[in-house]
Amino acid sequence: ICKNLALLGVGKVFVLDLDTIEDTNLTRSVLFTHQDTGRPKAVVAAEAMRRLNPDVRVEARQANILHDVGAGVFLEIDIVFGGLDNREARLFVNQMCWKLGKPWVDGAIEVVHGIARAFIPPDGACYECTMTAQDYKLMNMRRSCALLTREDVMQGKVPTTPTTASVIAGVQVQEAVKWLHRDRDLPLLAGKGFVFNGLTHDSYVVQYQRKEGCPAHEELGPVIPTPFSAESTTLGEVLELVRERISPEAIVEFDRELCTALHCAECDRRQEVFAPLGKLTAADAVCPQCRQPRSPELTHAIRGEEGFLDRTLSQIGIPAYDIIRGRKGMNAEHYLLAADREKALGAVV
């Protein structure tokens, strides 16, 4: 994907990846060499893109898409590409894109097979519309009873080939080119999937059915810029703004489930944590005193009686340039942490 975008001369590209380069990655991407082993994939990919085309502005981030990237980044981007290896990350990207009205093109490969599909809100099917009961079951297997990530249930490594990766990435970028020139009424894979069988070289297109009432079809509507920053703005300051604009009884809501503490029922000990739930594992919740599992205390809203209103947004796990919500009943507004823009976007501001 990155190679094609650089050669096409796409002006600004934001590259995000959690991992570092391993030896097995060297046969899958022309962007990586032996000297890059151990370095962040996103950083090396960005460097290679600049060598291919110095006119392309690239920002690289070694980060977890689920926890470390504010929704404001999605707000700025024209089109999103997915080369992800798990359903949870795809589900998150899909939700962000649908909320903010951003198209995204997903790609998946397995050995010599692959699929590329485009999801363009607000019409047609989204990624979650394509999920089956088995998909949800496999996602839930990664969670303990307390919703903490199980370390012993990891996604298996899927063997792939650079040829299949090239085919699927090529189709993904081709779809993006067509969408960027949509004024010419070019046919798109909107709500459809291109399926490639590398054994027989058969390919075909499938049409996905839109599920009415799909929870991912929420749209945020207008987003209001604020002078707030995740690092310097406290929860109390955000709550004050929300109550000035909406109602004295309004609350602050986050789209992320936050863990404020871990409690051991055996020892009756409580440890403050303040982190996104997804960053904690079942192993993290083991009590250091009695070795029994602790239960997380969770919240996704600030109501005013919390004892930690002096904490900043970043101190409770909210990333830079995120979007937060104020609500009183059905009346809601969405606020952008606009002071984080340059920090979040870097070279692609």
Helices and strands as residue ranges (DSSP letters): H 2-8, E 12-17, G 23-27, G 34-36, H 41-52, E 57-62, H 71-76, E 80-82, H 87-100, E 104-110, E 113-119, G 128-130, H 133-140, H 162-180, G 182-184, E 192-197, E 202-207, G 215-217, E 223-226, H 235-245, E 251-264, E 269-276, G 277-279, E 295-302, G 314-316, E 323-328, E 331-337, G 338-340, H 341-345, G 346-348
